[in-house]
Amino acid sequence: MKAKIFSQAVSLAGLTMGLLAFPLLTPANGQTTVVKTRWDGRTAYKLSDGKTEAVIVPELSSRVMSFGSVGGSNFLWNGPKTFKSGEWANWGGEKVWPALQGDWPLFSPAWPPNPTYDGLPHKAEMLPGNRLRTIGPIMEGFGVRATREFSFDNATGEFLVTTTFEKVKGEPRKVAIWNVVQVPQPDAIYLLANPNSVYKDNSSWFGPMPKEARKLEVTDEGLLRYTPTTAGGYKFGTDALLPAVAGVKGDFALILRADKKEGDYPEGALGNGFPVTIWNSGGDDSAARYNEMEVMSPLTSMKIGDKLVQVLRWKIVPLKGVAGSAESRSLLYRALIGK
């Protein structure tokens, strides 16, 4: 299916594949509901607080496949409906992987992801308080099991994705929670620039980068702004002040934010790892272009019985009339720091 564009002007119907909800009353604002539904022929669950709604598909490794305002469009990129034999099923949406990715080849082929990380279905149950919990398989080599809880914070209007890694098998191993959120290619991506960054341009690139891809600048508000390109697939990391990132398209921004925790974050230099990494998937086909806004927890040495938790907070921020202006950047800065 073609990618969906970040616009609130288009009805959600026709943008979310095969989404058919059982009858329910629209909740009053601030009151969360969770209802069993269908997504592309699969069992799914729709959570809503009356303003915003999210669709989770446990069969697709607990991906969040749709997120947006009630009656609005999907802020998440969705991949095609079918895949070739042996091809990685890049369904899109949001998922969780174990980091470091560089450790994956120790336990299985480096790519595609081991099915225990991405591919096998998760069990789902509805919880009191209109919450949804999913439980995944033990992740090969890491020996951790991912439990995910989905809910709304009725005080802030934020959608919460709480991921817990529990070490249940094997020798102690370092691991980090890696939330991967795929969005249709935005106009710009914003992060909180680190004034004491050890990296040139606040960023470190994974491998050689095309010259036109290096579109990064620090704004007067203290934001690191990246402009996505069509120059193909590439990735960079940043030692941002907080594990927070905003994708802006038109008059709206999708904010993703987690709490900063003590410890070494993955991928970068020791003591200067990356709370946020960005993958750019460009190319000639506009429907296939997307960006991954990836939020990391610190790397943690886990032994059997240990738990690691990351709460990823999602929010839609309107920028109508001020998109691209200093006023919009101030709004984004406040949203990224949680104000």
Secondary structure, 3 states (H helix, E strand, C coil): CCCCCCCCCCCCCCCCCCCEECCCCCCCCCCCEEEEEEECCEEEEEEECCCEEEEEEHHHCCEEEEEEECCCCCCCCECCCCCCCCCCCCCECEEEEEECHHHHHHCCCCCCCCCCCCCCCCEEEEECCCEEEEEEEECCCCCEEEEEEEEEECCCCEEEEEEEEEECCCCCEEEEEEEEEEEECCCEEEEECCCCCCCHHHCEECCCCCHHHCCEEECCCCEEEECCCCCCEEEEEECCCCCEEEEEECCEEEEEECCCCCCCCCCCECCECCCEEEEEECCCCHHHCEEEEEEECCCEEECCCCEEEEEEEEEEEECCCCCCCHHHHHHHHHHHCCC
